Amino acid sequence: MDIDKVFKALADPGRRRLLDLLHRDNGQTLTALCEHMDMTRQAVTQHLQQLEGANLVAVIWQGREKLHYLNPVPLHEIHERWIAKFERSRLDALRNLKKKLEGDDNEKT
């Protein structure tokens, strides 16, 4: 996975909007996606190509229709690599604080 492509794709609000649309209703055509976007069909196509290049969108042809599907795997990998490790220490600190404030089980009567 090229993580730089994923971050670049996520940097644009229009592309994030497309991902939100696919999350809400996966497997949409270009026409269906364009109905909810405030940009030209050509601009939506370019954004989708960048999302495909970052492996955030997968395309499946169904007859003559090209359906776009959200691929959450790169987002999960970003979460695991960049977000979860920062959350872990905070959650541990909150858990330890809770234990201190409530006291150990052995001290409760």
C-alpha positions in Angstrom: 0.0 0.0 0.0 1.3 3.4 -0.9 0.3 5.4 2.2 1.3 8.7 0.6 -1.4 8.2 -2.1 -4.0 7.5 0.6 -3.2 10.6 2.6 -3.2 12.7 -0.6 -6.5 11.3 -1.6 -8.0 12.0 1.9 -6.6 15.6 1.8 -9.4 16.8 -0.5 -12.9 17.5 0.9 -14.5 16.4 -2.4 -12.9 13.0 -2.3 -13.8 12.6 1.4 -17.4 13.4 0.4 -17.3 10.7 -2.3 -16.1 8.2 0.3 -18.9 9.3 2.6 -21.4 8.7 -0.2 -20.0 5.3 -0.9 -20.1 4.5 2.8 -23.7 5.4 3.0 -24.7 3.5 -0.2 -21.9 1.3 -1.6 -21.8 0.3 -5.2 -22.9 3.5 -7.0 -22.5 4.5 -10.6 -20.8 7.8 -11.6 -24.2 9.2 -12.5 -25.5 8.5 -9.0 -22.5 9.9 -7.3 -22.6 13.1 -9.5 -26.2 13.8 -8.3 -24.8 14.5 -4.8 -21.7 16.4 -5.8 -21.4 20.1 -6.5 -18.9 19.7 -9.3 -18.8 18.6 -13.0 -19.0 15.0 -14.0 -15.4 15.3 -15.3 -14.2 16.5 -11.8 -16.0 13.6 -10.1 -14.4 11.2 -12.5 -10.9 12.6 -11.7 -11.6 12.4 -8.0 -12.7 8.8 -8.3 -9.6 7.9 -10.3 -7.4 9.3 -7.5 -9.4 7.3 -5.0 -8.9 4.2 -7.1 -5.2 4.9 -7.4 -5.0 5.0 -3.6 -7.0 1.8 -3.4 -9.8 3.5 -1.5 -12.3 2.7 -4.2 -12.7 -0.5 -6.1 -14.6 -0.8 -9.4 -16.7 -3.6 -10.6 -18.3 -3.7 -14.0 -21.9 -5.0 -14.0 -22.9 -5.3 -17.6 -22.4 -1.8 -19.0 -22.4 -0.1 -15.6 -19.3 0.7 -13.7 -20.0 0.4 -10.0 -17.8 2.1 -7.4 -17.3 0.5 -4.0 -15.5 1.7 -0.9 -12.5 -0.3 0.1 -12.0 0.4 3.9 -8.7 -1.6 4.1 -6.3 1.3 3.6 -8.3 3.4 6.1 -8.0 0.5 8.6 -4.3 0.3 8.0 -3.9 4.0 8.6 -5.8 3.7 11.8 -3.7 0.8 13.0 -0.4 2.5 12.0 -1.1 6.2 12.9 -4.1 6.5 15.2 -4.4 3.4 17.4 -0.9 3.7 18.9 -1.6 7.2 20.0 -4.9 6.3 21.5 -3.5 3.3 23.4 -1.5 5.4 25.9 -4.3 7.8 26.6 -6.7 4.9 27.2 -4.3 3.2 29.5 -3.8 6.5 31.4 -7.6 6.9 31.8 -7.9 3.3 33.0 -5.1 3.7 35.5 -6.7 7.0 36.7 -10.0 5.3 37.1 -8.4 2.5 39.2 -6.7 5.0 41.4 -9.8 7.1 42.0 -12.0 4.0 42.7 -9.3 2.3 44.7 -8.1 -1.3 44.3 -10.7 -4.1 44.7 -8.7 -5.3 47.8 -9.2 -1.9 49.5 -13.0 -1.8 49.1 -15.1 -3.0 52.0 
